[in-house]
């Protein structure tokens, strides 16, 4: 009888580990799909902003093409958001919501409803900070202990302004 109970407990523990792994995989997929959807939304919005003359390195996109694409990206993002609500921890939900709010602020610029450059720079900073919080929360929720995501260096070194060459006529 003790052997039966022991075997049953071992089987139950194995099943619980396997079930936890399945949910971890589902959450990983969910968080990755949400991040992909929000990045797609951002890509379209920043291209629209560039088309409106706001300082963006993105290829400009006109409103006739960009606004329908932005609406489609928003629909996809909303679907991914619902998945985050179902599977995410409270910290993930809060971080994802903060990232969405920062991106919605960007959307107002993309739609031409805002145009203040100082506010636009703040939107960019807020969006990056919210993104970082989301990835930190996702990694914690998934039990990733290898450290935090390194801070993004932007713009990259190759894009920094070049220094003037020394004046050769002074010799």
N, C-alpha and C positions, 0 to 999 in steps of 0.2 A: 504494500500500500504506500509506503514511504517513497518507493521508487516511482510509482505512478504520479504522486504529488510533485516530486522533484522534476520529473520529465514535463509535467504540465506547466510548472512555473517557468522552466527554461523555455518552453515553446511560447508561452505568453510573453516573456521578456523579449524574445527574438521578434515576435510579431509586432510588439510595441516599437522596437527599434526600426523595423522595416517601415512601419506606418509613419513614424516621425521623419524618416528619410524621404518618403513619398511626398509628405507635406512640405518639407524643405525644398524639394525639386519644384513643386508647384509654386511656392513663394518666389523662388529664384526666377522662374519663368515669368511670373506675374510682375515682379519688380523690373526685370529686364524689358519686358514689353511696354510697361508704363514709361520707363526711361527713353526707350526708342520712340514712342509716340510723342512724348513731350519734346524731344530733340527735333523731331520732324516738324512739329508745330513751330518751334523756335526758328528753325532754318527758313521756313516760309516767311514768318513774321519779320525776321531780320532782313531778308531780301526785299520785302515790301518797304521796310524802313529805309533801306539803301535807295530804293526807287523814289522815295520822298525827299531824298537829300540828307538824311540823317547819317552820321558818321558810322559806317559799317564797311567791313572788308568784303562783305558778301556781294555776289552778282546782283545788280538791281532787278527787281521784278515789278511789272506794272500791275495796277489794281485790277484790271480786267481779267488777267490770268491768275494773279495771286490771291485775290479775295475768295474766289470759289475753292481754291486749293487750301486756303486757311480754314474755311468752313468744314471741308472734308477732314482735315487734320484734327480739328476740334472735335468732330464727331468720334473719330477713332480714339482720341485722348479720353473722351468721356466714357467710352466703353472700358478702356484700360483702368480708368479711375474706379469704376465699379468693382473690378476685380481686386484692386488694392483694398477697397473698403471691406471686401469679404475675407481676404486672406491676411491682410497686414496687421501687424501689432499696432497698438495705439501710437507708439513713437513713429512708425512708418507712415501711418495715416496723417499725422500732424506734419511730418516733413514733406510728404507728397502734396498735401494741401498748400503748404507754404510755397512750394515750387510752382504749383498751378497758379496761385495768386500773383506771384512775381511775373509769370508768363502772361497772365491776363493783362497786367499793367503794360507789358510790352505790346500786347495786341492793340491797345488803345493808340499807341504810336503808329503801329502798322496800318491801322485804319484811318489815320490822319486826325484822330480826335484829340491828340496831344502833340506838342511840338517843341516844348522847352528843352534845350540841350542839357542843362544841369540836371533836370529831372530824368532825362534819358540816360545820362551817365549813371545816375543812382539806380535806375531800373536794371542796368547791366550788372552793377555790383550786387544788387539784391538777388538777381537771378542766379548769379554764380554762387553766392552764399547759400541760397536755398538748395541748389543742386548738391553742394558739398554736404549739407545736413542730411539730404535724402540718402546719399551714398553711405554716409557714416551710419545712419540708422539701419539701412538695408544690410550692411555688413555685420552690424551687431545682431540684428534679428536672425541672420543666417548662421551666426556663430563663427564668423571669419575673424580669426585672432592674429592675423599676420601683420597687423598694423593698419593705420589709417591711409586713406588715399592721399598721395602726395599732392601738395598744392599745385595748381596749374599755373605755369609761367606764361603770361600773355602780355604783350605779343612775344612770339618766339625770338630768340637772339638774331636770327637772320633777317627779321623784319624791323629790327631797331634801326633808327636813322644812322646812316654812315657818317663817320667823322670826316671833316674836310681834310684833304691831303695837305701836307706841309707846303708852304709857299716856296717854290723852287727859285723864284727870282731874287730871294733875299741873300743868296750866296755870293 
